[in-house]
Amino acid sequence: MSIAHVLPVPLAAIDVKSPTGAAWEFLVLFLVVIVGPPVLERARLPGIIGLLVGGYVIGPHGLNLIGAGNATVPELGQIGLLYLMFVAGVELDLALLRVHRREVIMFGLITFLVPMALGSTIGFALNWSTPAALLLGSLVASHTLLVYPAVRNAGLSTHPAVATAVGATVITDTASLIVLAAVSGSQLVGGSAVTIGLQIAFGLVVLVVFSLMVLPRLVRLAFRVLGTDRIVRYLLAIASFLAAATLAAMVGIEGLVGAFFAGLGLNRLVPNEGPLMERIDFFGSAVFIPIFLVSVGMLLQPSVMVEGETLKLAGLFILASLGGKVIAAAASKRPLHASFDEAALMVGLTVPQAAATLAATVIGFNIGLFDQSVVNAVLVLILVSIVAATLITDRYKRRVAVPQVDALALGKRVLVALEDPDQAQIGFTIGARVAAPDSGVIRALLGCRPTEKRVREASLVELQRVGFAVGVDVDPKLLVDASLAEGIINVAAEQEPSFVLVGQRSASAHPAFGGSGEAVAAAITSPVAILIGEAARISEVVLFDRGDGHVTNGQRRAGLAAELAARIGGKGVTVRRPGDAQSFHDLAAGQLWIAGADSGEVLAASDPPEGAALMLVLDPPPRGARADLDLIGL
Amino acid sequence: MSEPVSGAKLSPTGAIRGVVAAWAISVLLGALLLVGCGDRTTSPAAGEFTPRTRGVLTVATTDIPTPGFWTGTPEHVTGGLEYELARDLAQRFGLKSVSVRIVHFHRIVGGDLGGADLALDLITPTAQREQVLDFSDPYLDGAPTLVVRNGTSVADLATARTLRWGAVRATTFVSIINTLVDPDTPARIYDNTSEMLAGLEARSVDAVLLDMPFAVATANESQGRLQAVAQLPGSETIAAALPKGSGNVEAVDSAMRAFTADGTIEHLLRTWIGPQAADAEKSIPLIRSTR
């Protein structure tokens, strides 16, 4: 007897259907994204595994809540994959790559070639076709910086061994994606090796030109013209990788290669600690990347995973990947002058297999090179590699000495503190140029006395607009403090800026010495400069160099001023020395005068002429000296 | 005295461009060299196919000819999307020939392929069918599409309800007609598609449902007598059916994915159904339903 027969007639007429439709599918999907990672993390396993397992649970091989015929989740997963590769390109620290270039290239080559050779050899030994064997080699040769956040949090991000491993990711992932492009091209384009080669070479040239040359310029322009709205800036980033992925597909290259190159192209426009990167990270972490991982989990078939064939494959993949990465680190130890602990830490960083590995595997599966058992074996490899990396990193990060904090590059974290919003244009322009070579981020403060809070709040919007107009992704904050200097010192203690620019509109309002800037310089270890005056644009940078080689903290202050001048003015910096016919008083509109703060001429100066600006580079206190705030007395 | 200061340091992007370009070119050349030495056929990495008859791919289907999908006669098949797909499968698996067996549709979806390795017969995987068959990854998909005699207008679901409907026994369309369209008169059930289309032309029924590619092919073949007038919400996938527990599923899956990715399916669709098949989803009006 059915329930309808025992219910009163009106209740029996109520129709309750099984849940179906897009809302139900997305509900299931997001429940997995919400619940999966924490459950696995409670079991001390990486959260990523929770998404994969959750995908299996709701997928066609599990509870079949999202069936095999569903196209929405796999399509969203594809977007998630592109997003993942874009983020990988954007997040790479190119400045570190520059600093440790030689080590990065050497280690990158070794840590790619050894697993690549091992993986390909295993593929050939299994009688796989050449494309399948090469793809296996490339997927075990790549790595994902999954445990890097833990290493960064341990204060090791600037350690040479860590920087080398991080930089090597550029080499391994790019090389892996190129092998993927060649392999998938051979399957999709067809024809002779020459035809395929020409097609892929053409595709890569088009992609590199578009992603690394055209796209950054287009996006920079769009940021200036359209980018006053944060949503628009985010959408421009999304549109960028979608455009690169579309272009890649048009020229016969996998879309994810395009997305990765788009990330590299926008790397300097989207600083890692900036607000736009936060939004990219937020949406990626909340929606796109989890959905990709869930869609991969839907491919999981535990019955296949525990089959002897799958476990045999997984064992061989683990041997090629983990073995290859260990051999690479061991081989690099002596040439890199690394200790055992540092080499072990490099192993921990380069062992995790996730993004590029999954990407290559999914592509291999989609183009019919790999079957279900290979996918499942790769998922076992990913699981083992992540667990092994977590254990290795946890053990060895404590044994490696934390490098000195002062290794932070000059433009990495620029703090622009202004008293007057009218200085925003030149302040942000200077900040942007100082930060650019280090892919740095700019943080802005507008000084405000407690009684002026309401009035000053309105200026923040204008400050933000000006920032966007000069191409700076800035989220200005009010610094409410009776003493601007004290406020800046507190913020500096918290944010550890690499360079502080303190703006004061007029030298007469506060004396350049004995004012906020000097007080800040006396109290913090970061380089500080005072900006006086305002200019709508910087047409010429003039460096006043006494040439006396004055040394502070092992760094010539004149050297710091020259470095700032080079960053701000590029090749067109003019150097003047004491006794030159033209002096500070002859500054013209559009000129920025940069000088060490004890320059006699500058000391004697008052405000710069209208439309010109003056930047005084101050001495940081001796290393290790403590700020004596009681002496500031502002 | 004025003098230029040396320019800004080499930018990180500039540095990486040189490194990546040199490395990329060498990796690409190496990979291409090796890939060029390989072939496009399957390998154990993509699953292995073992035919029932050595060197022969045996395929089951219901009707020959079926417009666009099987042309010629059961004794002498001359082409069609599914026949050419079978030939491509055979080539990928390294088999020399394709043998075709005619098996009733209700037998196929009941799990009896008549001794064939697989069936290619516009079969939609369903939970019920998956109890007795294994299915490959889909090679086509499309909305259920209304085919009517030329001149019959079907503007909305209310009009569709007034028509006399026909469907082939054991197909998913029987259920769609009953639940989604809910016609005023019960649908007439036929044993196969040929009989049903003959019934449509003979005015025994007014409308039938077909998978979109087949609907387009049928309309093309009819030389204007029939037309695909509307599509219903939802999409049906079409896949190869294999005997339950077949060890060949992985190999056929990989092949279908490969054929989809490399454009083989698209090419077959354009060749045998016509260029309009690719745009049918956009050009055929959708009848909306709240059910």
Boltz contact constraints between the chains, C-beta under 6 A:
constraints:
  - contact:
      token1: [A, 69]
      token2: [B, 237]
      max_distance: 6.0
  - contact:
      token1: [A, 94]
      token2: [B, 12]
      max_distance: 6.0
  - contact:
      token1: [A, 94]
      token2: [B, 16]
      max_distance: 6.0
  - contact:
      token1: [A, 95]
      token2: [B, 12]
      max_distance: 6.0
  - contact:
      token1: [A, 97]
      token2: [B, 16]
      max_distance: 6.0
  - contact:
      token1: [A, 98]
      token2: [B, 12]
      max_distance: 6.0
  - contact:
      token1: [A, 98]
      token2: [B, 15]
      max_distance: 6.0
  - contact:
      token1: [A, 105]
      token2: [B, 19]
      max_distance: 6.0
  - contact:
      token1: [A, 127]
      token2: [B, 44]
      max_distance: 6.0
  - contact:
      token1: [A, 128]
      token2: [B, 43]
      max_distance: 6.0
  - contact:
      token1: [A, 128]
      token2: [B, 44]
      max_distance: 6.0
  - contact:
      token1: [A, 128]
      token2: [B, 45]
      max_distance: 6.0
  - contact:
      token1: [A, 129]
      token2: [B, 38]
      max_distance: 6.0
  - contact:
      token1: [A, 129]
      token2: [B, 43]
      max_distance: 6.0
  - contact:
      token1: [A, 130]
      token2: [B, 34]
      max_distance: 6.0
  - contact:
      token1: [A, 130]
      token2: [B, 35]
      max_distance: 6.0
  - contact:
      token1: [A, 130]
      token2: [B, 37]
      max_distance: 6.0
  - contact:
      token1: [A, 130]
      token2: [B, 38]
      max_distance: 6.0
  - contact:
      token1: [A, 131]
      token2: [B, 35]
      max_distance: 6.0
  - contact:
      token1: [A, 131]
      token2: [B, 38]
      max_distance: 6.0
  - contact:
      token1: [A, 132]
      token2: [B, 43]
      max_distance: 6.0
  - contact:
      token1: [A, 132]
      token2: [B, 45]
      max_distance: 6.0
  - contact:
      token1: [A, 134]
      token2: [B, 31]
      max_distance: 6.0
  - contact:
      token1: [A, 134]
      token2: [B, 34]
      max_distance: 6.0
  - contact:
      token1: [A, 174]
      token2: [B, 20]
      max_distance: 6.0
  - contact:
      token1: [A, 175]
      token2: [B, 27]
      max_distance: 6.0
  - contact:
      token1: [A, 178]
      token2: [B, 24]
      max_distance: 6.0
  - contact:
      token1: [A, 178]
      token2: [B, 27]
      max_distance: 6.0
  - contact:
      token1: [A, 178]
      token2: [B, 28]
      max_distance: 6.0
  - contact:
      token1: [A, 179]
      token2: [B, 31]
      max_distance: 6.0
  - contact:
      token1: [A, 182]
      token2: [B, 28]
      max_distance: 6.0
  - contact:
      token1: [A, 182]
      token2: [B, 31]
      max_distance: 6.0
  - contact:
      token1: [A, 182]
      token2: [B, 32]
      max_distance: 6.0
  - contact:
      token1: [A, 182]
      token2: [B, 35]
      max_distance: 6.0
  - contact:
      token1: [A, 186]
      token2: [B, 35]
      max_distance: 6.0
  - contact:
      token1: [A, 188]
      token2: [B, 262]
      max_distance: 6.0
  - contact:
      token1: [A, 193]
      token2: [B, 32]
      max_distance: 6.0
  - contact:
      token1: [A, 193]
      token2: [B, 36]
      max_distance: 6.0
  - contact:
      token1: [A, 197]
      token2: [B, 32]
      max_distance: 6.0
  - contact:
      token1: [A, 366]
      token2: [B, 257]
      max_distance: 6.0
  - contact:
      token1: [A, 366]
      token2: [B, 261]
      max_distance: 6.0
  - contact:
      token1: [A, 367]
      token2: [B, 258]
      max_distance: 6.0
  - contact:
      token1: [A, 367]
      token2: [B, 261]
      max_distance: 6.0
  - contact:
      token1: [A, 368]
      token2: [B, 46]
      max_distance: 6.0
  - contact:
      token1: [A, 368]
      token2: [B, 254]
      max_distance: 6.0
  - contact:
      token1: [A, 368]
      token2: [B, 255]
      max_distance: 6.0
  - contact:
      token1: [A, 368]
      token2: [B, 257]
      max_distance: 6.0
  - contact:
      token1: [A, 368]
      token2: [B, 258]
      max_distance: 6.0
  - contact:
      token1: [A, 369]
      token2: [B, 46]
      max_distance: 6.0
  - contact:
      token1: [A, 370]
      token2: [B, 45]
      max_distance: 6.0
  - contact:
      token1: [A, 371]
      token2: [B, 46]
      max_distance: 6.0
  - contact:
      token1: [A, 371]
      token2: [B, 47]
      max_distance: 6.0
  - contact:
      token1: [A, 371]
      token2: [B, 250]
      max_distance: 6.0
  - contact:
      token1: [A, 371]
      token2: [B, 254]
      max_distance: 6.0
  - contact:
      token1: [A, 372]
      token2: [B, 250]
      max_distance: 6.0
  - contact:
      token1: [A, 374]
      token2: [B, 45]
      max_distance: 6.0
  - contact:
      token1: [A, 566]
      token2: [B, 5]
      max_distance: 6.0
  - contact:
      token1: [A, 566]
      token2: [B, 8]
      max_distance: 6.0
  - contact:
      token1: [A, 567]
      token2: [B, 8]
      max_distance: 6.0
  - contact:
      token1: [A, 570]
      token2: [B, 7]
      max_distance: 6.0
  - contact:
      token1: [A, 570]
      token2: [B, 8]
      max_distance: 6.0
  - contact:
      token1: [A, 571]
      token2: [B, 7]
      max_distance: 6.0
  - contact:
      token1: [A, 573]
      token2: [B, 5]
      max_distance: 6.0
  - contact:
      token1: [A, 574]
      token2: [B, 2]
      max_distance: 6.0
  - contact:
      token1: [A, 575]
      token2: [B, 3]
      max_distance: 6.0
  - contact:
      token1: [A, 575]
      token2: [B, 5]
      max_distance: 6.0
  - contact:
      token1: [A, 580]
      token2: [B, 1]
      max_distance: 6.0
